[in-house]
Amino acid sequence: MDTTSIVMCRDNNLPVRVYDMNIPNALFKIVRGEDVGTLIS
Protein backbone atom coordinates (compact mmCIF):
# COMPACT_ATOMS: atom_id res chain seq x y z
CA MET A 1 0.00 0.00 0.00
CA ASP A 2 1.12 3.51 -0.65
CA THR A 3 1.11 6.31 1.89
CA THR A 4 -2.12 7.83 0.59
CA SER A 5 -4.11 4.62 1.00
CA ILE A 6 -2.73 4.08 4.51
CA VAL A 7 -3.73 7.64 5.50
CA MET A 8 -7.21 7.17 4.00
CA CYS A 9 -7.70 3.95 5.98
CA ARG A 10 -6.51 5.67 9.16
CA ASP A 11 -8.72 8.72 8.66
CA ASN A 12 -11.80 6.57 7.99
CA ASN A 13 -11.13 4.02 10.76
CA LEU A 14 -10.76 1.15 8.28
CA PRO A 15 -8.78 -1.88 9.44
CA VAL A 16 -6.06 -3.27 7.17
CA ARG A 17 -5.28 -6.99 6.95
CA VAL A 18 -1.69 -7.86 5.99
CA TYR A 19 -1.19 -11.45 4.83
CA ASP A 20 1.01 -13.64 2.66
CA MET A 21 -0.64 -14.07 -0.74
CA ASN A 22 1.54 -17.14 -1.37
CA ILE A 23 -0.32 -19.15 1.29
CA PRO A 24 -2.95 -21.27 -0.47
CA ASN A 25 -6.54 -20.12 0.22
CA ALA A 26 -5.38 -17.28 2.51
CA LEU A 27 -7.91 -14.77 1.18
CA PHE A 28 -10.71 -17.36 1.37
CA LYS A 29 -9.81 -18.03 5.01
CA ILE A 30 -9.85 -14.30 5.79
CA VAL A 31 -13.29 -13.93 4.21
CA ARG A 32 -14.51 -16.86 6.34
CA GLY A 33 -13.32 -15.01 9.43
CA GLU A 34 -10.23 -17.06 10.21
CA ASP A 35 -7.26 -15.32 11.80
CA VAL A 36 -4.73 -15.12 8.96
CA GLY A 37 -1.96 -12.54 8.87
CA THR A 38 -1.97 -9.36 10.92
CA LEU A 39 -4.91 -7.03 11.47
CA ILE A 40 -3.93 -3.38 11.82
CA SER A 41 -6.70 -1.31 13.34
PDB file of N, CA, C, O and CB in Angstrom:
ATOM      1  N   MET A   1       0.840  -1.180   0.000  1.00  0.00           N
ATOM      2  CA  MET A   1       0.000   0.000   0.000  1.00  0.00           C
ATOM      3  C   MET A   1       0.883   1.241   0.000  1.00  0.00           C
ATOM      4  O   MET A   1       1.969   1.265   0.581  1.00  0.00           O
ATOM      5  CB  MET A   1      -0.955  -0.001   1.215  1.00  0.00           C
ATOM      6  N   ASP A   2       0.386   2.251  -0.662  1.00  0.00           N
ATOM      7  CA  ASP A   2       1.118   3.510  -0.653  1.00  0.00           C
ATOM      8  C   ASP A   2       0.671   4.370   0.534  1.00  0.00           C
ATOM      9  O   ASP A   2      -0.293   4.042   1.227  1.00  0.00           O
ATOM     10  CB  ASP A   2       0.910   4.270  -1.986  1.00  0.00           C
ATOM     11  N   THR A   3       1.368   5.442   0.745  1.00  0.00           N
ATOM     12  CA  THR A   3       1.106   6.309   1.892  1.00  0.00           C
ATOM     13  C   THR A   3      -0.310   6.872   1.869  1.00  0.00           C
ATOM     14  O   THR A   3      -0.960   6.963   2.911  1.00  0.00           O
ATOM     15  CB  THR A   3       2.112   7.447   1.925  1.00  0.00           C
ATOM     16  N   THR A   4      -0.786   7.247   0.695  1.00  0.00           N
ATOM     17  CA  THR A   4      -2.123   7.826   0.588  1.00  0.00           C
ATOM     18  C   THR A   4      -3.191   6.843   1.039  1.00  0.00           C
ATOM     19  O   THR A   4      -4.101   7.222   1.777  1.00  0.00           O
ATOM     20  CB  THR A   4      -2.395   8.269  -0.841  1.00  0.00           C
ATOM     21  N   SER A   5      -3.101   5.602   0.615  1.00  0.00           N
ATOM     22  CA  SER A   5      -4.113   4.618   1.002  1.00  0.00           C
ATOM     23  C   SER A   5      -4.048   4.307   2.494  1.00  0.00           C
ATOM     24  O   SER A   5      -5.083   4.072   3.118  1.00  0.00           O
ATOM     25  CB  SER A   5      -3.938   3.333   0.194  1.00  0.00           C
ATOM     26  N   ILE A   6      -2.866   4.303   3.067  1.00  0.00           N
ATOM     27  CA  ILE A   6      -2.733   4.083   4.511  1.00  0.00           C
ATOM     28  C   ILE A   6      -3.379   5.232   5.280  1.00  0.00           C
ATOM     29  O   ILE A   6      -4.091   5.002   6.258  1.00  0.00           O
ATOM     30  CB  ILE A   6      -1.242   3.940   4.909  1.00  0.00           C
ATOM     31  N   VAL A   7      -3.134   6.468   4.841  1.00  0.00           N
ATOM     32  CA  VAL A   7      -3.728   7.636   5.497  1.00  0.00           C
ATOM     33  C   VAL A   7      -5.245   7.610   5.362  1.00  0.00           C
ATOM     34  O   VAL A   7      -5.951   7.931   6.318  1.00  0.00           O
ATOM     35  CB  VAL A   7      -3.164   8.941   4.902  1.00  0.00           C
ATOM     36  N   MET A   8      -5.758   7.235   4.195  1.00  0.00           N
ATOM     37  CA  MET A   8      -7.205   7.170   4.000  1.00  0.00           C
ATOM     38  C   MET A   8      -7.838   6.126   4.916  1.00  0.00           C
ATOM     39  O   MET A   8      -8.906   6.365   5.480  1.00  0.00           O
ATOM     40  CB  MET A   8      -7.532   6.852   2.538  1.00  0.00           C
ATOM     41  N   CYS A   9      -7.196   4.982   5.068  1.00  0.00           N
ATOM     42  CA  CYS A   9      -7.704   3.950   5.980  1.00  0.00           C
ATOM     43  C   CYS A   9      -7.692   4.461   7.415  1.00  0.00           C
ATOM     44  O   CYS A   9      -8.651   4.256   8.159  1.00  0.00           O
ATOM     45  CB  CYS A   9      -6.865   2.656   5.866  1.00  0.00           C
ATOM     46  N   ARG A  10      -6.616   5.119   7.798  1.00  0.00           N
ATOM     47  CA  ARG A  10      -6.514   5.668   9.157  1.00  0.00           C
ATOM     48  C   ARG A  10      -7.596   6.710   9.404  1.00  0.00           C
ATOM     49  O   ARG A  10      -8.273   6.669  10.432  1.00  0.00           O
ATOM     50  CB  ARG A  10      -5.126   6.288   9.387  1.00  0.00           C
ATOM     51  N   ASP A  11      -7.763   7.635   8.480  1.00  0.00           N
ATOM     52  CA  ASP A  11      -8.724   8.725   8.661  1.00  0.00           C
ATOM     53  C   ASP A  11     -10.165   8.230   8.693  1.00  0.00           C
ATOM     54  O   ASP A  11     -11.024   8.870   9.299  1.00  0.00           O
ATOM     55  CB  ASP A  11      -8.562   9.745   7.556  1.00  0.00           C
ATOM     56  N   ASN A  12     -10.439   7.104   8.049  1.00  0.00           N
ATOM     57  CA  ASN A  12     -11.799   6.571   7.988  1.00  0.00           C
ATOM     58  C   ASN A  12     -11.999   5.355   8.886  1.00  0.00           C
ATOM     59  O   ASN A  12     -12.993   4.640   8.765  1.00  0.00           O
ATOM     60  CB  ASN A  12     -12.142   6.207   6.567  1.00  0.00           C
ATOM     61  N   ASN A  13     -11.044   5.127   9.788  1.00  0.00           N
ATOM     62  CA  ASN A  13     -11.128   4.021  10.756  1.00  0.00           C
ATOM     63  C   ASN A  13     -11.355   2.667  10.091  1.00  0.00           C
ATOM     64  O   ASN A  13     -12.148   1.858  10.573  1.00  0.00           O
ATOM     65  CB  ASN A  13     -12.246   4.286  11.746  1.00  0.00           C
ATOM     66  N   LEU A  14     -10.658   2.424   8.985  1.00  0.00           N
ATOM     67  CA  LEU A  14     -10.762   1.152   8.280  1.00  0.00           C
ATOM     68  C   LEU A  14      -9.589   0.253   8.668  1.00  0.00           C
ATOM     69  O   LEU A  14      -8.435   0.669   8.569  1.00  0.00           O
ATOM     70  CB  LEU A  14     -10.798   1.373   6.745  1.00  0.00           C
ATOM     71  N   PRO A  15      -9.871  -0.964   9.107  1.00  0.00           N
ATOM     72  CA  PRO A  15      -8.777  -1.878   9.437  1.00  0.00           C
ATOM     73  C   PRO A  15      -8.092  -2.378   8.167  1.00  0.00           C
ATOM     74  O   PRO A  15      -8.702  -2.422   7.099  1.00  0.00           O
ATOM     75  CB  PRO A  15      -9.297  -3.067  10.265  1.00  0.00           C
ATOM     76  N   VAL A  16      -6.834  -2.748   8.293  1.00  0.00           N
ATOM     77  CA  VAL A  16      -6.058  -3.274   7.169  1.00  0.00           C
ATOM     78  C   VAL A  16      -5.547  -4.655   7.563  1.00  0.00           C
ATOM     79  O   VAL A  16      -4.967  -4.823   8.636  1.00  0.00           O
ATOM     80  CB  VAL A  16      -4.868  -2.314   6.786  1.00  0.00           C
ATOM     81  N   ARG A  17      -5.761  -5.636   6.701  1.00  0.00           N
ATOM     82  CA  ARG A  17      -5.279  -6.993   6.947  1.00  0.00           C
ATOM     83  C   ARG A  17      -4.047  -7.215   6.078  1.00  0.00           C
ATOM     84  O   ARG A  17      -4.113  -7.068   4.857  1.00  0.00           O
ATOM     85  CB  ARG A  17      -6.389  -8.064   6.645  1.00  0.00           C
ATOM     86  N   VAL A  18      -2.929  -7.568   6.698  1.00  0.00           N
ATOM     87  CA  VAL A  18      -1.688  -7.863   5.986  1.00  0.00           C
ATOM     88  C   VAL A  18      -1.482  -9.366   6.050  1.00  0.00           C
ATOM     89  O   VAL A  18      -1.445  -9.949   7.133  1.00  0.00           O
ATOM     90  CB  VAL A  18      -0.461  -7.086   6.598  1.00  0.00           C
ATOM     91  N   TYR A  19      -1.344  -9.999   4.869  1.00  0.00           N
ATOM     92  CA  TYR A  19      -1.194 -11.449   4.833  1.00  0.00           C
ATOM     93  C   TYR A  19      -0.311 -11.857   3.663  1.00  0.00           C
ATOM     94  O   TYR A  19      -0.063 -11.072   2.748  1.00  0.00           O
ATOM     95  CB  TYR A  19      -2.565 -12.136   4.735  1.00  0.00           C
ATOM     96  N   ASP A  20       0.152 -13.082   3.710  1.00  0.00           N
ATOM     97  CA  ASP A  20       1.015 -13.637   2.664  1.00  0.00           C
ATOM     98  C   ASP A  20       0.143 -14.217   1.555  1.00  0.00           C
ATOM     99  O   ASP A  20      -0.551 -15.212   1.764  1.00  0.00           O
ATOM    100  CB  ASP A  20       1.971 -14.727   3.243  1.00  0.00           C
ATOM    101  N   MET A  21       0.179 -13.601   0.385  1.00  0.00           N
ATOM    102  CA  MET A  21      -0.638 -14.070  -0.736  1.00  0.00           C
ATOM    103  C   MET A  21      -0.173 -15.418  -1.273  1.00  0.00           C
ATOM    104  O   MET A  21      -0.899 -16.061  -2.031  1.00  0.00           O
ATOM    105  CB  MET A  21      -0.620 -13.049  -1.852  1.00  0.00           C
ATOM    106  N   ASN A  22       1.024 -15.857  -0.892  1.00  0.00           N
ATOM    107  CA  ASN A  22       1.536 -17.138  -1.368  1.00  0.00           C
ATOM    108  C   ASN A  22       0.990 -18.324  -0.584  1.00  0.00           C
ATOM    109  O   ASN A  22       1.189 -19.470  -0.987  1.00  0.00           O
ATOM    110  CB  ASN A  22       3.036 -17.143  -1.301  1.00  0.00           C
ATOM    111  N   ILE A  23       0.309 -18.070   0.524  1.00  0.00           N
ATOM    112  CA  ILE A  23      -0.315 -19.151   1.291  1.00  0.00           C
ATOM    113  C   ILE A  23      -1.603 -19.549   0.575  1.00  0.00           C
ATOM    114  O   ILE A  23      -2.461 -18.701   0.329  1.00  0.00           O
ATOM    115  CB  ILE A  23      -0.602 -18.714   2.781  1.00  0.00           C
ATOM    116  N   PRO A  24      -1.745 -20.831   0.239  1.00  0.00           N
ATOM    117  CA  PRO A  24      -2.954 -21.268  -0.467  1.00  0.00           C
ATOM    118  C   PRO A  24      -4.223 -20.951   0.335  1.00  0.00           C
ATOM    119  O   PRO A  24      -4.281 -21.192   1.540  1.00  0.00           O
ATOM    120  CB  PRO A  24      -2.882 -22.775  -0.755  1.00  0.00           C
ATOM    121  N   ASN A  25      -5.220 -20.417  -0.340  1.00  0.00           N
ATOM    122  CA  ASN A  25      -6.541 -20.119   0.223  1.00  0.00           C
ATOM    123  C   ASN A  25      -6.518 -19.077   1.338  1.00  0.00           C
ATOM    124  O   ASN A  25      -7.462 -19.013   2.125  1.00  0.00           O
ATOM    125  CB  ASN A  25      -7.155 -21.380   0.746  1.00  0.00           C
ATOM    126  N   ALA A  26      -5.475 -18.264   1.431  1.00  0.00           N
ATOM    127  CA  ALA A  26      -5.380 -17.277   2.512  1.00  0.00           C
ATOM    128  C   ALA A  26      -6.536 -16.277   2.458  1.00  0.00           C
ATOM    129  O   ALA A  26      -7.152 -15.996   3.485  1.00  0.00           O
ATOM    130  CB  ALA A  26      -4.040 -16.532   2.435  1.00  0.00           C
ATOM    131  N   LEU A  27      -6.831 -15.747   1.296  1.00  0.00           N
ATOM    132  CA  LEU A  27      -7.913 -14.771   1.182  1.00  0.00           C
ATOM    133  C   LEU A  27      -9.253 -15.411   1.518  1.00  0.00           C
ATOM    134  O   LEU A  27     -10.079 -14.793   2.189  1.00  0.00           O
ATOM    135  CB  LEU A  27      -7.953 -14.171  -0.231  1.00  0.00           C
ATOM    136  N   PHE A  28      -9.479 -16.627   1.067  1.00  0.00           N
ATOM    137  CA  PHE A  28     -10.711 -17.358   1.373  1.00  0.00           C
ATOM    138  C   PHE A  28     -10.864 -17.528   2.880  1.00  0.00           C
ATOM    139  O   PHE A  28     -11.959 -17.362   3.419  1.00  0.00           O
ATOM    140  CB  PHE A  28     -10.717 -18.735   0.676  1.00  0.00           C
ATOM    141  N   LYS A  29      -9.772 -17.858   3.556  1.00  0.00           N
ATOM    142  CA  LYS A  29      -9.806 -18.027   5.012  1.00  0.00           C
ATOM    143  C   LYS A  29     -10.121 -16.706   5.709  1.00  0.00           C
ATOM    144  O   LYS A  29     -10.862 -16.687   6.691  1.00  0.00           O
ATOM    145  CB  LYS A  29      -8.465 -18.585   5.520  1.00  0.00           C
ATOM    146  N   ILE A  30      -9.571 -15.613   5.215  1.00  0.00           N
ATOM    147  CA  ILE A  30      -9.849 -14.298   5.795  1.00  0.00           C
ATOM    148  C   ILE A  30     -11.326 -13.961   5.639  1.00  0.00           C
ATOM    149  O   ILE A  30     -11.958 -13.479   6.579  1.00  0.00           O
ATOM    150  CB  ILE A  30      -8.976 -13.208   5.132  1.00  0.00           C
ATOM    151  N   VAL A  31     -11.875 -14.214   4.459  1.00  0.00           N
ATOM    152  CA  VAL A  31     -13.288 -13.932   4.206  1.00  0.00           C
ATOM    153  C   VAL A  31     -14.171 -14.763   5.133  1.00  0.00           C
ATOM    154  O   VAL A  31     -15.221 -14.297   5.574  1.00  0.00           O
ATOM    155  CB  VAL A  31     -13.643 -14.216   2.733  1.00  0.00           C
ATOM    156  N   ARG A  32     -13.750 -15.985   5.429  1.00  0.00           N
ATOM    157  CA  ARG A  32     -14.512 -16.858   6.336  1.00  0.00           C
ATOM    158  C   ARG A  32     -14.346 -16.461   7.794  1.00  0.00           C
ATOM    159  O   ARG A  32     -15.000 -17.034   8.666  1.00  0.00           O
ATOM    160  CB  ARG A  32     -14.083 -18.304   6.155  1.00  0.00           C
ATOM    161  N   GLY A  33     -13.486 -15.494   8.074  1.00  0.00           N
ATOM    162  CA  GLY A  33     -13.325 -15.007   9.433  1.00  0.00           C
ATOM    163  C   GLY A  33     -12.177 -15.625  10.201  1.00  0.00           C
ATOM    164  O   GLY A  33     -12.020 -15.362  11.394  1.00  0.00           O
ATOM    165  N   GLU A  34     -11.367 -16.449   9.536  1.00  0.00           N
ATOM    166  CA  GLU A  34     -10.226 -17.060  10.208  1.00  0.00           C
ATOM    167  C   GLU A  34      -9.128 -16.023  10.426  1.00  0.00           C
ATOM    168  O   GLU A  34      -9.025 -15.045   9.686  1.00  0.00           O
ATOM    169  CB  GLU A  34      -9.688 -18.254   9.391  1.00  0.00           C
ATOM    170  N   ASP A  35      -8.319 -16.251  11.443  1.00  0.00           N
ATOM    171  CA  ASP A  35      -7.261 -15.316  11.802  1.00  0.00           C
ATOM    172  C   ASP A  35      -6.009 -15.621  10.983  1.00  0.00           C
ATOM    173  O   ASP A  35      -5.187 -16.451  11.370  1.00  0.00           O
ATOM    174  CB  ASP A  35      -6.954 -15.388  13.319  1.00  0.00           C
ATOM    175  N   VAL A  36      -5.877 -14.940   9.848  1.00  0.00           N
ATOM    176  CA  VAL A  36      -4.732 -15.120   8.959  1.00  0.00           C
ATOM    177  C   VAL A  36      -4.020 -13.777   8.845  1.00  0.00           C
ATOM    178  O   VAL A  36      -4.662 -12.753   8.611  1.00  0.00           O
ATOM    179  CB  VAL A  36      -5.175 -15.657   7.545  1.00  0.00           C
ATOM    180  N   GLY A  37      -2.727 -13.775   9.004  1.00  0.00           N
ATOM    181  CA  GLY A  37      -1.962 -12.539   8.875  1.00  0.00           C
ATOM    182  C   GLY A  37      -2.096 -11.644  10.088  1.00  0.00           C
ATOM    183  O   GLY A  37      -2.336 -12.109  11.202  1.00  0.00           O
ATOM    184  N   THR A  38      -1.938 -10.351   9.853  1.00  0.00           N
ATOM    185  CA  THR A  38      -1.972  -9.358  10.922  1.00  0.00           C
ATOM    186  C   THR A  38      -3.050  -8.328  10.626  1.00  0.00           C
ATOM    187  O   THR A  38      -3.126  -7.798   9.518  1.00  0.00           O
ATOM    188  CB  THR A  38      -0.595  -8.672  11.085  1.00  0.00           C
ATOM    189  N   LEU A  39      -3.873  -8.052  11.609  1.00  0.00           N
ATOM    190  CA  LEU A  39      -4.910  -7.033  11.467  1.00  0.00           C
ATOM    191  C   LEU A  39      -4.413  -5.746  12.116  1.00  0.00           C
ATOM    192  O   LEU A  39      -4.100  -5.715  13.306  1.00  0.00           O
ATOM    193  CB  LEU A  39      -6.259  -7.500  12.108  1.00  0.00           C
ATOM    194  N   ILE A  40      -4.348  -4.693  11.320  1.00  0.00           N
ATOM    195  CA  ILE A  40      -3.927  -3.384  11.815  1.00  0.00           C
ATOM    196  C   ILE A  40      -5.178  -2.522  11.926  1.00  0.00           C
ATOM    197  O   ILE A  40      -5.844  -2.235  10.932  1.00  0.00           O
ATOM    198  CB  ILE A  40      -2.848  -2.719  10.872  1.00  0.00           C
ATOM    199  N   SER A  41      -5.477  -2.120  13.144  1.00  0.00           N
ATOM    200  CA  SER A  41      -6.696  -1.315  13.340  1.00  0.00           C
ATOM    201  C   SER A  41      -6.382   0.025  13.964  1.00  0.00           C
ATOM    202  O   SER A  41      -7.288   0.825  14.198  1.00  0.00           O
ATOM    203  CB  SER A  41      -7.699  -2.061  14.213  1.00  0.00           C
TER     204      SER A  41
END
